[in-house]
Amino acid sequence: MTSAAEDVQHDTPVEVARPRWLIALLAAACAVALFAAGGAVAVIVGVGRDARPADDSVDAGFARDMMVHHQQAVLMAGWERDHGSDPAVRLVGYDIETQQLTESGLFKGWLDGWGMLANSDRDPMSWMTDGVHVHLQASGLMPGMATTAELTKLKSLSGKDLDVFFLQLMIRHHQGGIPMAQYAAEHAGQEYVRTAAKKMADAQSLEVVSMEKTLRDFGGTPLPPPE
């Protein structure tokens, strides 16, 4: 059995397929990881332990909800990585999958360090208060998340149609997650959470611009953004 990285290396000319905008995207993703790692170290060594966030805090709500949001992105990105037809778009899927798996591990590490469970009976996004609350979709999913029908459609497609629909879903998915990260960047109690959330929002904003360009190059148009 080969690893995901080996699959990409064998099936796609990574260095040839990697466009300049993707190199910039990867640099932004690395920045997220570096700043996030600093936050993880702060938890592990006990920096700010006396001021650890409450269970109903912005910090805890952001970590929990973004883990759920990321899980779907990882699912879609992994599908594109394994089944997409265009090497550059498959590489986008691989990079998003890798980045968001890393970030999900970070969120879980925060919660473990705070002595909290990853699951909660609180309503999703209830931590986004003071007039900037982002509403759940009619489906009950957080903004930008694909419905079951859309995920089924994604898995039914092949070739260019798969690449285009993946980009459409992932652009909208990022557009839903960015306001959550921006809110945490402004309102989280822990400085390392604010810093990581800001870098995350910036990196995903860059990814949206890049994916929109690629989508238009394929002759596609973005889906309506989350309300």
N, C-alpha and C positions, 0 to 999 in steps of 0.2 A: 504494500500500500504506500502510495506517495503522499507527501504533504501538500497542502494548498499552495505553498510557495513553489514547490517542485512542479506542480501541475502548470502553474503560470509560466515558469521558466521553460518547460518543455513545449507548451502549446502556443506561446506568444513570444515574438521577438521583443522582449520588454524594453531594452534600451532603445531599439529603433522606434517602437510604438509610443514611447513616453514623450509627449509634447512638452514644450517649455512651460505652458501654464500649469501642467501637472507637477512639474518639478517645484514650482512655487507653492502649489497646493501641499505637496509633501513637506516642504519646509515649514509651512504653517502648522501642519499636523504635528511635526516634531516639536514645535514650540509649545503646543498644547500639552504634549506628553511631559516636557521638561517642567513646565510650571505646575502641572498636576502632580508630578512626582514630588515636588517640593511640599505640596500640601499633605501628601501621604506620609512623608518623613515627619512633618510636624505632628501628625496624629500619633505615629509610632513612638516618637521620643517624648511625647507628652507636652509639647509646646502648647500653651493655652488650655491645658487640661481643665483648669478650674472654670473656664468659660465655655465648656463644650456646649453645643446647641441643644435646645429642648427637642422633644420628640415631635412637636408641632411647629417647629421652626422652618424658615425658608430653606435653610441648609439641608435639613432632613427631607423635606418635601421635594426639593429639587433633585437630590440624589436618588430618591425612590422613583419618582416619576420619569426622570431621564433614563434610568435603567430600563424601564418598560418601553419607553420611546425608542431607545437604542436597540432593544431586542428585535424589533421589527425591521429596523434599518439593516441590521446584521443579516437577517433572514433574506431580505430582498437583494442585498449586495452579494451575498454568498451564492444566490441563485444565478445572478448575472455572471459572476466570476466563473461558474461551472458550465453555464449553458449559453452565454452570449456569443454573438458571432464576430463582433468587431473587437480586435485586440485592445485598442485604446479604452473602449467602454468597459471591457472585462477588467482591465487594470484599475479603472475607477472603482468598480465593484470591489475588487480585492483590497484596495487602499481604504475604502470606507469601512469595509468589514473589519479590517485589522485595527483601524483607529478606534472604532466604536466598541470593539471588544475590549481594547485597552482601557478606554474611559469607563466602561461598565465595571471593570475590575476595580478601578479607582473609587467609583461610587460605593461599591460594596465594601472596600477597605475603609472608607470614611465611616460608614454606618457601623461596621464592626468595631472600629476604634472608639466610636461614641457609645458603644454598648447598646445599639439599636438593631431591630429586625429590619430586613429588607422590605417586608410586606407591612401594610398598615390598613386599618379599616377606615381611614380618612378618605374623603372624596378626592379623586385626582385633581391636582392643581388648586386645591383649597388654600394652599400656601401663598398663592398669588393674589394679594389683597390690595388695599388702598387705591381702588379705582382702576387698576391695570389688569384686572383678572381676565384671563383668556378662557373663553367658554369651550366646553366640550362640544364635539360634533354631534349631530343628530343621532349618529350611530352609537354615541357614548364613548367613542375613542377620543384621545387627545388630539389637538390640532395637527393636521398634516399626515396623520396615520392612515394607511390604506385599509379599506374594508376587506372582509373575507372574500367578497366577489372580485375585488380588484386583485387580490393576491392569487386567486384561482385563475384569473385571466392572465396574469403575468406568467404563471407556470404553464399555460396552454400555448404560449407564443413561441416563436423561434425566429432565427435570423434577425434581420434589421428591425422587424416589428417588436421583438423582445428588447433589443437595445433601446429603441425609442420609448417604449412604455416604461422600462426601468428608469430611464432618465426623467421622464415625466413624474413618476411616483416619487423618486428620490428628491427631486427639486422641491416638490410640495412638502415632502416629509421634513426636509431641512427648514423650509419656510415656517413650518409649525413649531419646530424645536428652537429656532433662534430666539423668539421672544421669551421663551422660558429661561434660556441661558442668560439673556440680557437682564431679565428681572432678577435672577440670582446674583448676577454681577453687581447689581445696584443695592440689593437688599439683604443678601446673606450676612450672617453675623461673623463668620470666620473669614479672615483675609485671604487665606489660601483657597477657599471655596469661591470667593468673589473673583480672584485672579484666574483660576482655572475656568470659571464660567465665561469670563470675558474673552479669554483666548479661544474657547470653544465657539462662542458666537461669531467671533471674527473669522475663524477658520471655516465654519460652515457657510458664512456669507460669501467667502471667496469661492468655495465649492459650488455654490448656487450659480454664481456668475459664469464659472467655467463650464458647468453642466448645461446651462442655458445656451452657451455658444455652441457646444457640441451638438445639442439637440437641434438647433437651427441649421447646423451644417448637414444634418440628416434630413432636413425638410420638415421637422416636427415643430410643434408649438407647446409651450408650457400649459399645464392644467391651471384652472383658476386657483389662486392662492387661498390658503385657509382664511376664514373670516375671523 
